[in-house]
Amino acid sequence: MPWSFTYLGYGVGFFPPGKSDYKLFLKAAHTVNLAQGEAFRSIKAASSKATVGSAYGMAPAYPKTNSEADRAAAARYHAMNNVYFLETAIHGRYPKAFVGETPYEAMGFQPGDDKIMQVPLDWIGFHYYTRRIVSDASTSKHAGGGASFGTEIEEDTSGGRDPYTQFHAVMPTEGPLTDAGLEVYPRGIYDLVMQITREYNHPIIEITESGCSYLDTPYEKENGRVPDSRRIDFFRAELAELARAIANGANVRAFHAWSLLDNFEWADGYSQRYGLTYVDFRDQKRTVKDSGLWYGRVAATNQINS
């Protein structure tokens, strides 16, 4: 998830190292893009049989209105948040994420960097959790800054998140919310898979992470079971949308649920539970949730109604 640790670590200071300077984010992101290319070549040199890809955090962007300005803002969001590190690998260039010229000087871009960044990824991975509604902010004065509450929910100022991309991005709450406050929107995984399929010529896609946080606990009256039916509904709906994408031509080879176990969720610590297995953090006792038992049947039978 290179966008998350570069933007949240250097752009707004929510993650370590706690810097809040958009130009530092641009430099950090460019460094990561160079490193991505060099890492690909190093792995291939060490093992010619290795298949190498990368995994990106993505969220489908929908314009707030059908205006040309909002549609352009949604395109900038997609370019910056979804494919900023993918476009450089596939094509050796930065996507059109900015209002005006690409700020190469602020990035620290050097002649020849395009050749270093460009590598033929064998597959494309991405994480999906929820969607964004995006609107244009190019006509408003940027007040500076911007804030984030984790990798999924963003707040920005009246003039947009930053002076370079100039868009507002919000997570809607029209649908049900998980206990982490994320909107459940299964259709988004279909839209995102199909968009990447179209834009990058039907690549091999791997859903490297997707899931939901619900705080269900073992229930004594049901022999200690964890009846987390909402998580089952979440995965069933999402896998149905993924199957629809495959039927429509997407080359999806795998889906990984986040996570096998309740665990330490970085900035959220132990306050959120994404696991298919309940973990009592006091003594590490583990109980497979109803969703874990269901997911096992799905994996064994390839049927989401198991």
Secondary structure, 3 states (H helix, E strand, C coil): CHHHHHHHHHHCCCCCCCCCCHHHHHHHHHHHHHHHHHHHHHHHHHCCCCCCEEEEEECCEEECCCCHHHHHHHHHHHHHHHCCCHHHHHHCCCCCCCCCCCCHHHHCCCCCHHHHHCCCCCEEEEEECCCEEEEECCCCCCCCCCEEECCCEEECECCECCCCCCEEEECCCCCCECCCCCECCCHHHHHHHHHHHHHCCCCEEEEEEECCCCCCCCEHHHCCECCCHHHHHHHHHHHHHHHHHHHCCCEEEEEEECCCECCCCHHHCCCCCCCCEEECCCCCCEEECHHHHHHHHHHHHCCCCC
